[in-house]
Amino acid sequence: MPNHRLDSTDRKILRILQEDAAIPNLKLARRVGLSPSPCLRRVQQLEQGGTIRRRVTLLDPGAMGLGVSVFVQITLEKQSDRALKSFERALLERPEVMECYLMTGDADYLLRVVVPDIPSYERFVLEHLTHISSVARVRSSFALKQVKYTTSLPV
């Protein structure tokens, strides 16, 4: 959990880094109105304090041949601690699972899965999801079009 109180300069740094994590420190410093050393110190504090978890390169799923996005609701037979942990361990090993959330409501988990095509998704369900012993129901919804996607938090 981040332990650093953010001021307006920190927020400006974070907004810029969310747009371009590879921005050189000199350019970042200019854009936020700091000299390079204090700017670098602030970025390091944000990293060390946990506000900045990591820096990544975002790939285009279509360019990677992963043009099918599926939202999957999973219902377990029971919600015991053992069943939840077993399911989560199994999912952590699957590279096609981009996100996994423990939910309230009708389903126990909501997954976002990316695959090249529908036969690949069918294999994922039949060879992996249905082999997890605690899974009682799998309900899939295929995304027709991505209307909005962002990784930037409102800062």
Secondary structure, 3 states (H helix, E strand, C coil): CCCCCCCHHHHHHHHHHHHCCCCCHHHHHHHHCCCHHHHHHHHHHHHHCCCCCCCCCCCCCCCCCCCEEEEEEEEECCCCHHHHHHHHHHHHCCCCEEEEEECCCCCCEEEEEEECCHHHHHHHHHHCHHHCCCEEEEEEEECCCCCCCCCCCCC
